[in-house]
Amino acid sequence: MHKAIVPLGCVLCLLLGAGGASAAGAHQHGVAQLTVATEGNRLELELSSPLESLVGFEHEPRNDKERKAVQAMKDSFRKPEALFAPSVAAQCSAAPAEVELPGGDSKDGHADMHAAVAFECKTPAALKDLEVKLFDSFPRLQRLKVQLVAGGKQSGTELTRQKRRLAW
Ligand SMILES: [Zn+2]
């Protein structure tokens, strides 16, 4: 009796299939979208944010200062533990996030970045919450619209600079 192995990120695929198109249209400075999914020993996070809210501008970097700002943002996603803190008891660790940046200037002057983070947890039963520390690294970020998929249930909520902890 084999238990079917769910392809990585599949929960997110389903979610994105259901609500991805509308989420992509919701570009609002200071507001980012975060999908949080637990699956077995994995915790998967997918962030979509206006570039403005992370680096302060949305055009192609035009000078060294702007290039450095983009590089610093990308570097911060190399250490996802500094941006997202799952329950300590679950002993989760993450590989560097995959960051996707728009290439070239967009027609309407707006641009989003996407990042995907996968944590693997040694004690997934203890995985009960997530503190989002993005707000410390990115002062322009005000709100996070969160879609949470945990224990087979899906729910939506919102985090702010004051309310950073997501529990399930
Ligand atoms: Zn914008």
Residues whose N, C-alpha, C, O or C-beta is under 5 A from the ligand:
A	BS01	ZN	P50 E52 E58 G109 H110 A111
